[in-house]
Amino acid sequence: MTLTSDGPTKMSSARIRFALLALALGGFGIGSTEFVAMGLLPNIAHDLFPALYASSPAEANAQAGWLISAYALGVVVGAPTIAAFAARLPRKQLLLWLLVAFTLGTIASALAPTFQLVLLARFVSALPHGAYFGIASLVAASLMGPGKRGQGVAFVLSGLTIANVIGVPLITWLGQAQGWRAAYLVVAGIFALTFLAVALLVPWQAGNPAATMRNELKAFTRLQVWLALLIGAVGFGGFFAVYTYVSPLVTTVTGLPESAVPLVLILIGIGMTVGNLFGGWMADRNLKRGMLLFFGLLLVGLAALFFTAFSVPGLLISLFVIAAACAALSPTIQTRLMDVAHDSQSIAAALNHSALNIANAAGAFLGGLTIAAGFGYLSPIVVGAVLCIGGIALALIAFGIDRSRIHRGVDTGVVHAQRPEPLPID
């Protein structure tokens, strides 16, 4: 049952499931557009930097890694900006406009003739990323009902993780066979399909009529919001420092053929899917314990990968652990942000993706620096471990402040809302 301005309205469980699937399909498209570059990085580098690739493949791969950073920075800019400006808009209408932007931006990425134009297209196509996940998470939380907020967030994110099981490997294979530009055209088709699914299946939901830019931006005045953002921005960099360069790691360090890269990406996607579902479950039960547990697993996986990447079993087991731990962190961090942001729910739900894409940009950039400096494809793993330790330290600081304020009888600034905000639904 959901609430409307006219009173309670019942929705069938089948309609709710179809609506959630439509929202998750958008996550599938986003996961595809964000992560397919990881598996096609050498192909992109060879096409856009042919002379440099002929003389130094490692340096060309590092240069191509800027496309990943550009996408991540687009998310960072777009998430809070769109969420703050558009908080009053009907949420279904906003989702549809965001999907139009995704489709056009991805087509531009596929057709742009030069590296500079592809770089710009990737930045522009990333602008709707955080706002889509943020608004879709709020809609899903409302549909799921009381006590299942974390699971609602995880359901939307499951589209992204499943993309890493099915979409990214298949599109990577297509890109290796037909060119990376063809891969991005397929992704654009996924976004167009999502537009139709959301238009047909997601119920209308009003925006927040009381929301203003000023109220949404109040989130930035709260220390715990900044700490939650830093936890994601720093700690998640441990994953992206490795994931960005997974293709050359697999082929150069482990010695597997290029055809093995899609299979490795499938394994990573399975790990992310399992971790995301467990993370959503844990976020509804013991968020703080879950966050520290998942950070610990991420650090263990990174350490194992550094020492065992030369062997196929070591590579596969370590990457699975890293992917599962990373994906489990996402719903815990997003739920934490929604807890500490009070009434700034739209911007809080979107800010998580700004933080995670700062991690994406930083991990790709710092990992690329160590590779370009000649330290090899294992060096990003060390970068990742340092960033992961930083995330753990920030989480301990944030939770310590909570304990201190509780001990002193001060409001912690954490709202443990187990019900989603009531939203009008037809």
NORGIZI-V603820 format. One record per residue. RES is the residue in three letters. PHI is phi as a letter, one per 30 degrees, with the letter a starting at -180 (none if undefined). Layout:
res=RES phi=PHI
res=RES phi=PHI
This chain:
res=MET phi=none
res=THR phi=b
res=LEU phi=c
res=THR phi=b
res=SER phi=d
res=ASP phi=c
res=GLY phi=k
res=PRO phi=d
res=THR phi=b
res=LYS phi=d
res=MET phi=b
res=SER phi=d
res=SER phi=d
res=ALA phi=d
res=ARG phi=d
res=ILE phi=d
res=ARG phi=d
res=PHE phi=d
res=ALA phi=d
res=LEU phi=d
res=LEU phi=d
res=ALA phi=d
res=LEU phi=d
res=ALA phi=d
res=LEU phi=d
res=GLY phi=d
res=GLY phi=d
res=PHE phi=d
res=GLY phi=d
res=ILE phi=d
res=GLY phi=d
res=SER phi=d
res=THR phi=d
res=GLU phi=d
res=PHE phi=c
res=VAL phi=d
res=ALA phi=d
res=MET phi=d
res=GLY phi=d
res=LEU phi=c
res=LEU phi=e
res=PRO phi=d
res=ASN phi=d
res=ILE phi=d
res=ALA phi=d
res=HIS phi=d
res=ASP phi=d
res=LEU phi=d
res=PHE phi=b
res=PRO phi=d
res=ALA phi=d
res=LEU phi=d
res=TYR phi=d
res=ALA phi=d
res=SER phi=c
res=SER phi=a
res=PRO phi=e
res=ALA phi=d
res=GLU phi=d
res=ALA phi=d
res=ASN phi=d
res=ALA phi=d
res=GLN phi=d
res=ALA phi=d
res=GLY phi=e
res=TRP phi=d
res=LEU phi=d
res=ILE phi=d
res=SER phi=d
res=ALA phi=d
res=TYR phi=d
res=ALA phi=d
res=LEU phi=d
res=GLY phi=d
res=VAL phi=d
res=VAL phi=e
res=VAL phi=d
res=GLY phi=d
res=ALA phi=e
res=PRO phi=d
res=THR phi=d
res=ILE phi=d
res=ALA phi=d
res=ALA phi=d
res=PHE phi=d
res=ALA phi=c
res=ALA phi=d
res=ARG phi=d
res=LEU phi=d
res=PRO phi=e
res=ARG phi=d
res=LYS phi=d
res=GLN phi=e
res=LEU phi=d
res=LEU phi=e
res=LEU phi=d
res=TRP phi=d
res=LEU phi=d
res=LEU phi=d
res=VAL phi=d
res=ALA phi=d
res=PHE phi=e
res=THR phi=d
res=LEU phi=d
res=GLY phi=d
res=THR phi=d
res=ILE phi=d
res=ALA phi=d
res=SER phi=d
res=ALA phi=d
res=LEU phi=c
res=ALA phi=d
res=PRO phi=d
res=THR phi=b
res=PHE phi=e
res=GLN phi=d
res=LEU phi=d
res=VAL phi=d
res=LEU phi=e
res=LEU phi=d
res=ALA phi=d
res=ARG phi=d
res=PHE phi=d
res=VAL phi=d
res=SER phi=d
res=ALA phi=d
res=LEU phi=e
res=PRO phi=d
res=HIS phi=e
res=GLY phi=d
res=ALA phi=d
res=TYR phi=d
res=PHE phi=d
res=GLY phi=d
res=ILE phi=d
res=ALA phi=d
res=SER phi=d
res=LEU phi=d
res=VAL phi=d
res=ALA phi=d
res=ALA phi=d
res=SER phi=d
res=LEU phi=d
res=MET phi=d
res=GLY phi=j
res=PRO phi=e
res=GLY phi=i
res=LYS phi=b
res=ARG phi=d
res=GLY phi=d
res=GLN phi=d
res=GLY phi=d
res=VAL phi=d
res=ALA phi=d
res=PHE phi=d
res=VAL phi=d
res=LEU phi=d
res=SER phi=d
res=GLY phi=d
res=LEU phi=d
res=THR phi=d
res=ILE phi=d
res=ALA phi=e
res=ASN phi=d
res=VAL phi=d
res=ILE phi=c
res=GLY phi=d
res=VAL phi=d
res=PRO phi=d
res=LEU phi=d
res=ILE phi=d
res=THR phi=d
res=TRP phi=d
res=LEU phi=d
res=GLY phi=d
res=GLN phi=d
res=ALA phi=d
res=GLN phi=c
res=GLY phi=j
res=TRP phi=d
res=ARG phi=d
res=ALA phi=d
res=ALA phi=d
res=TYR phi=d
res=LEU phi=d
res=VAL phi=d
res=VAL phi=d
res=ALA phi=e
res=GLY phi=d
res=ILE phi=d
res=PHE phi=d
res=ALA phi=d
res=LEU phi=d
res=THR phi=d
res=PHE phi=e
res=LEU phi=d
res=ALA phi=d
res=VAL phi=d
res=ALA phi=d
res=LEU phi=d
res=LEU phi=c
res=VAL phi=d
res=PRO phi=d
res=TRP phi=d
res=GLN phi=b
res=ALA phi=d
res=GLY phi=d
res=ASN phi=c
res=PRO phi=d
res=ALA phi=d
res=ALA phi=d
res=THR phi=b
res=MET phi=e
res=ARG phi=d
res=ASN phi=d
res=GLU phi=d
res=LEU phi=d
res=LYS phi=d
res=ALA phi=e
res=PHE phi=d
res=THR phi=d
res=ARG phi=c
res=LEU phi=e
res=GLN phi=d
res=VAL phi=d
res=TRP phi=d
res=LEU phi=d
res=ALA phi=d
res=LEU phi=d
res=LEU phi=d
res=ILE phi=e
res=GLY phi=d
res=ALA phi=d
res=VAL phi=d
res=GLY phi=d
res=PHE phi=d
res=GLY phi=e
res=GLY phi=d
res=PHE phi=d
res=PHE phi=d
res=ALA phi=d
res=VAL phi=d
res=TYR phi=d
res=THR phi=e
res=TYR phi=c
res=VAL phi=d
res=SER phi=d
res=PRO phi=d
res=LEU phi=d
res=VAL phi=d
res=THR phi=d
res=THR phi=c
res=VAL phi=d
res=THR phi=d
res=GLY phi=i
res=LEU phi=d
res=PRO phi=d
res=GLU phi=e
res=SER phi=d
res=ALA phi=d
res=VAL phi=e
res=PRO phi=e
res=LEU phi=d
res=VAL phi=d
res=LEU phi=d
res=ILE phi=d
res=LEU phi=d
res=ILE phi=d
res=GLY phi=d
res=ILE phi=d
res=GLY phi=e
res=MET phi=d
res=THR phi=d
res=VAL phi=d
res=GLY phi=d
res=ASN phi=d
res=LEU phi=d
res=PHE phi=d
res=GLY phi=d
res=GLY phi=d
res=TRP phi=d
res=MET phi=d
res=ALA phi=d
res=ASP phi=d
res=ARG phi=c
res=ASN phi=b
res=LEU phi=d
res=LYS phi=d
res=ARG phi=d
res=GLY phi=d
res=MET phi=d
res=LEU phi=d
res=LEU phi=d
res=PHE phi=d
res=PHE phi=d
res=GLY phi=d
res=LEU phi=d
res=LEU phi=d
res=LEU phi=d
res=VAL phi=d
res=GLY phi=d
res=LEU phi=d
res=ALA phi=d
res=ALA phi=d
res=LEU phi=d
res=PHE phi=e
res=PHE phi=c
res=THR phi=b
res=ALA phi=d
res=PHE phi=d
res=SER phi=c
res=VAL phi=d
res=PRO phi=d
res=GLY phi=d
res=LEU phi=e
res=LEU phi=d
res=ILE phi=d
res=SER phi=d
res=LEU phi=d
res=PHE phi=d
res=VAL phi=d
res=ILE phi=d
res=ALA phi=d
res=ALA phi=d
res=ALA phi=d
res=CYS phi=d
res=ALA phi=d
res=ALA phi=d
res=LEU phi=d
res=SER phi=e
res=PRO phi=d
res=THR phi=d
res=ILE phi=d
res=GLN phi=d
res=THR phi=d
res=ARG phi=e
res=LEU phi=d
res=MET phi=d
res=ASP phi=d
res=VAL phi=d
res=ALA phi=c
res=HIS phi=h
res=ASP phi=d
res=SER phi=d
res=GLN phi=d
res=SER phi=d
res=ILE phi=d
res=ALA phi=d
res=ALA phi=d
res=ALA phi=d
res=LEU phi=d
res=ASN phi=e
res=HIS phi=d
res=SER phi=d
res=ALA phi=d
res=LEU phi=d
res=ASN phi=d
res=ILE phi=d
res=ALA phi=d
res=ASN phi=d
res=ALA phi=d
res=ALA phi=d
res=GLY phi=d
res=ALA phi=d
res=PHE phi=d
res=LEU phi=d
res=GLY phi=d
res=GLY phi=d
res=LEU phi=d
res=THR phi=d
res=ILE phi=d
res=ALA phi=d
res=ALA phi=d
res=GLY phi=j
res=PHE phi=d
res=GLY phi=i
res=TYR phi=d
res=LEU phi=d
res=SER phi=d
res=PRO phi=d
res=ILE phi=d
res=VAL phi=d
res=VAL phi=e
res=GLY phi=d
res=ALA phi=d
res=VAL phi=d
res=LEU phi=d
res=CYS phi=d
res=ILE phi=d
res=GLY phi=d
res=GLY phi=d
res=ILE phi=d
res=ALA phi=d
res=LEU phi=d
res=ALA phi=d
res=LEU phi=d
res=ILE phi=d
res=ALA phi=d
res=PHE phi=d
res=GLY phi=d
res=ILE phi=d
res=ASP phi=e
res=ARG phi=d
res=SER phi=d
res=ARG phi=d
res=ILE phi=d
res=HIS phi=d
res=ARG phi=d
res=GLY phi=i
res=VAL phi=c
res=ASP phi=e
res=THR phi=d
res=GLY phi=i
res=VAL phi=c
res=VAL phi=c
res=HIS phi=d
res=ALA phi=d
res=GLN phi=c
res=ARG phi=b
res=PRO phi=d
res=GLU phi=d
res=PRO phi=d
res=LEU phi=b
res=PRO phi=d
res=ILE phi=b
res=ASP phi=d
